[in-house]
Amino acid sequence: MDVAFSAALGLSLSMDAFAVSCAMGLCGISRGEALKVALSFGLFQAIMPLVGWLGARWMGAILEPVDHWVAFLALLAVGGKMVIEGLGKVREAQDEAPDRSVCGGGKLLSLSIGTSIDALAVGVGFIGMRINVPFTASVIGVVTFIVCLLGALCAGRILRTRGGYMEVLGGLVISAIGIKILLEHLLG
């Protein structure tokens, strides 16, 4: 696996954090706050896959015979969840005023953890893949940082309905990666 794979995975995983960053940007956060948000989201998106992967490695002997199925099911579940949530966002009324409470600094930690749970599940899926996990996790974090910084700074210019479509696209990419892992194992 290479940089392109890691970047595509990072882009897919960053869609929840991107949507939250846009919401914060619509609330009128400063550039410094946007940087803080992007750093927090990027850090958690990088750490969570490592935690998931290390947990799965710890259970390696148990998982080895079925690692491809674990990877497939974990990625399919994450991707499917993202598609369903994204479609829900597309259907929601888009003319509501932004919720200013999401811009409070005290919620940043919980938002960072909440938007990176999918990355934890993807990290479990890494157990069946031949990749440099620390490198991939780092790329995921950097991509998330960039996407979230742009989202927070440019939210006023981004149509709110596009966030749902981007999450659907991210979910489809993650699901496709899971299917690829399963097919490579079954056919290879």
C-alpha positions as CSV (number, residue, x, y, z in Angstrom):
1,M,0.0,0.0,0.0
2,D,1.2,3.5,-0.7
3,V,0.7,7.1,0.0
4,A,-2.3,7.3,-2.3
5,F,-4.1,4.5,-0.5
6,S,-3.3,6.1,2.9
7,A,-4.4,9.6,1.7
8,A,-7.7,8.1,0.2
9,L,-8.4,6.3,3.5
10,G,-7.6,9.5,5.4
11,L,-9.9,11.5,3.2
12,S,-12.7,9.0,3.7
13,L,-12.3,8.9,7.5
14,S,-12.1,12.7,7.8
15,M,-15.6,13.4,6.5
16,D,-17.3,13.4,10.0
17,A,-14.6,15.7,11.4
18,F,-14.8,17.8,8.2
19,A,-18.6,18.3,8.7
20,V,-18.1,19.3,12.4
21,S,-15.3,21.7,11.3
22,C,-17.6,23.3,8.8
23,A,-20.3,23.7,11.5
24,M,-17.8,25.3,13.7
25,G,-16.6,27.6,10.9
26,L,-20.2,28.6,10.2
27,C,-20.4,29.7,13.9
28,G,-17.6,32.2,13.2
29,I,-14.6,30.7,15.0
30,S,-11.2,32.5,14.7
31,R,-8.2,31.3,12.7
32,G,-6.5,30.2,15.9
33,E,-9.6,28.2,17.0
34,A,-9.8,26.7,13.5
35,L,-6.2,25.6,13.9
36,K,-6.9,24.1,17.3
37,V,-9.9,22.2,16.0
38,A,-7.9,20.8,13.0
39,L,-5.0,19.8,15.2
40,S,-7.3,18.0,17.7
41,F,-9.3,16.2,15.0
42,G,-6.1,15.2,13.1
43,L,-4.4,13.9,16.2
44,F,-7.3,11.7,17.2
45,Q,-7.8,10.4,13.6
46,A,-4.1,9.4,13.7
47,I,-4.2,7.8,17.2
48,M,-7.4,5.8,16.9
49,P,-6.4,3.5,14.0
50,L,-3.2,2.7,16.0
51,V,-5.3,1.9,19.1
52,G,-7.6,-0.4,17.0
53,W,-4.6,-2.1,15.3
54,L,-2.7,-2.7,18.5
55,G,-5.8,-4.1,20.1
56,A,-6.4,-6.4,17.2
57,R,-2.7,-7.5,17.2
58,W,-2.9,-8.3,20.9
59,M,-5.6,-10.7,19.9
60,G,-3.6,-11.8,16.9
61,A,-3.6,-15.6,17.4
62,I,-7.3,-15.6,17.8
63,L,-7.9,-13.3,14.8
64,E,-5.4,-14.7,12.4
65,P,-7.6,-17.4,10.8
66,V,-10.4,-14.8,10.2
67,D,-8.5,-11.6,9.9
68,H,-9.7,-10.9,6.4
69,W,-13.3,-11.3,7.6
70,V,-12.7,-9.0,10.5
71,A,-11.2,-6.4,8.2
72,F,-14.0,-6.8,5.7
73,L,-16.8,-6.6,8.3
74,A,-15.2,-3.7,10.2
75,L,-14.7,-1.6,7.1
76,L,-18.1,-2.5,5.6
77,A,-19.8,-1.5,8.9
78,V,-17.9,1.8,9.1
79,G,-18.5,2.5,5.4
80,G,-22.2,1.6,5.6
81,K,-22.7,3.7,8.7
82,M,-21.1,6.7,7.0
83,V,-23.3,6.2,3.9
84,I,-26.5,6.0,6.0
85,E,-25.5,9.0,8.1
86,G,-24.5,11.0,5.0
87,L,-27.8,10.3,3.3
88,G,-29.6,11.4,6.4
89,K,-27.8,14.7,6.4
90,V,-28.6,15.2,2.7
91,R,-32.3,14.7,3.5
92,E,-32.3,17.1,6.6
93,A,-33.6,20.6,6.2
94,Q,-30.6,22.8,5.4
95,D,-32.1,26.1,6.3
96,E,-31.6,25.9,10.0
97,A,-29.3,28.3,11.7
98,P,-26.0,26.8,12.9
99,D,-25.9,25.6,16.5
100,R,-23.5,28.0,18.3
101,S,-23.0,25.6,21.2
102,V,-20.9,23.3,19.1
103,C,-18.3,26.1,18.9
104,G,-17.5,25.9,22.7
105,G,-13.9,24.8,23.5
106,G,-15.0,22.4,26.2
107,K,-16.7,20.1,23.6
108,L,-13.6,19.7,21.4
109,L,-12.3,16.6,23.1
110,S,-15.6,14.8,22.9
111,L,-16.1,15.9,19.3
112,S,-12.5,14.7,18.5
113,I,-13.2,11.3,20.0
114,G,-16.7,11.0,18.5
115,T,-15.6,11.8,15.0
116,S,-12.6,9.3,15.2
117,I,-14.5,6.2,16.4
118,D,-14.7,5.0,12.8
119,A,-10.9,5.3,12.6
120,L,-10.7,2.9,15.6
121,A,-12.7,0.3,13.7
122,V,-10.6,0.8,10.6
123,G,-7.5,0.2,12.7
124,V,-8.9,-3.2,13.7
125,G,-9.3,-3.8,10.0
126,F,-5.5,-3.1,9.5
127,I,-4.8,-6.5,11.1
128,G,-5.6,-8.2,7.8
129,M,-3.6,-5.8,5.6
130,R,0.0,-5.6,4.7
131,I,0.7,-1.9,5.3
132,N,3.0,0.2,7.4
133,V,0.4,1.1,10.0
134,P,2.2,4.0,11.7
135,F,2.8,5.6,8.4
136,T,-0.8,5.1,7.3
137,A,-2.1,6.5,10.6
138,S,0.2,9.5,10.2
139,V,-1.1,10.2,6.7
140,I,-4.7,9.9,8.0
141,G,-3.9,12.4,10.7
142,V,-2.3,14.9,8.3
143,V,-5.1,14.6,5.7
144,T,-7.7,15.1,8.5
145,F,-5.8,18.1,9.8
146,I,-5.8,19.7,6.3
147,V,-9.4,18.9,5.5
148,C,-10.6,20.2,8.9
149,L,-8.6,23.4,8.7
150,L,-10.0,24.1,5.2
151,G,-13.5,23.2,6.4
152,A,-13.4,25.5,9.4
153,L,-11.9,28.4,7.5
154,C,-14.0,28.0,4.3
155,A,-17.3,26.9,5.8
156,G,-19.1,30.0,4.7
157,R,-18.3,29.2,1.1
158,I,-19.2,25.5,1.3
159,L,-22.8,24.6,0.8
160,R,-24.1,22.7,3.8
161,T,-25.8,20.0,1.8
162,R,-22.5,18.9,0.3
163,G,-21.3,17.6,3.7
164,G,-23.7,14.7,3.5
165,Y,-22.7,13.8,-0.1
166,M,-19.0,13.8,0.9
167,E,-19.7,11.5,3.9
168,V,-21.6,9.1,1.5
169,L,-18.6,9.1,-0.8
170,G,-16.2,8.4,2.1
171,G,-18.4,5.5,3.3
172,L,-18.4,4.0,-0.2
173,V,-14.6,4.2,-0.4
174,I,-14.1,2.6,3.0
175,S,-16.6,-0.2,2.0
176,A,-14.8,-0.8,-1.2
177,I,-11.5,-1.2,0.6
178,G,-13.1,-3.8,2.8
179,I,-14.4,-5.7,-0.2
180,K,-11.0,-5.5,-1.8
181,I,-9.3,-7.1,1.3
182,L,-11.8,-9.9,1.3
183,L,-11.5,-10.6,-2.4
184,E,-7.7,-10.5,-2.3
185,H,-7.7,-13.1,0.5
186,L,-10.4,-15.3,-1.1
187,L,-9.0,-15.1,-4.7
188,G,-5.3,-14.9,-3.8
